[in-house]
Amino acid sequence: MSEKVKKPFYKKWWVWVIVVLIIIGAALGGGEETDNATNNENENASTNEESNNETNGVADAEEPAEPASSDAEENADTNEEPPAEEPAEDSEKIESGTYKVGTDLPAGEYLVFSDGMAYVESASDSTGSLDSIIFNLNLMGEAHAYVTVKDGQYFKLQGGHMYPVGSAPSVIPEDGLYEDGMYKVGQDIPAGEYKVLLDPNSSLGMGYLEVSSDSSHQLGSIVTNENVQADTYITVSEGQYLTLQDLSIQK
């Protein structure tokens, strides 16, 4: 009787069932690990992205925003006004000092203004002697006077300022009341007859009135002069100069 041959164990059906189960289990386990690894990577990326966003948000919040320039500021820069030009008369203003006419100062006629108390002198030389004085004036308060200087003379001005006549400001009073000062007839005051009023507050109780033919302040140029102790009348002609001290004329 022949002996029955046994199959090798690996050819038995249950062995292959076990093998198949092992393979399936291994496949499922590897897929789960892969999914877990993928999920972990996605979670880490999401965490990093949130961390970056938070960091950027803090930086953005802390960084100061540039102030927006307003239309008014832009217009102010665009429409900025140029510095005001100095008036022409101020550019011709001559301050106190001593000037040699023809060298420091052109010969001609000037209008002098007192800054409270001014002294004006024209001399023939610079010796300072009384004999060299051609004329001198004292101007008080806000008085003004015309002067004419010639080449070679020495002109001194203290406590005042002056302008060439062509650049001088007007001395015509806005209210029509002519007070202390020297006026050119036909330019500052019309020719004609005027009533001259004595200043009741005059310290000497009288005023000084003078009409001259020019502004050289020489005795020969005086047409008439008077110490006025009461109201009076005066007639002036075109081209003459009228001087008032402690007197007034209401035009």
Summary of the structure (lengths in Angstrom):
residues: 251
radius of gyration: 54.0
end to end distance: 173.5
largest distance: 186.9
contacts: 600
relative contact order: 0.11
helix: 29%
strand: 36%
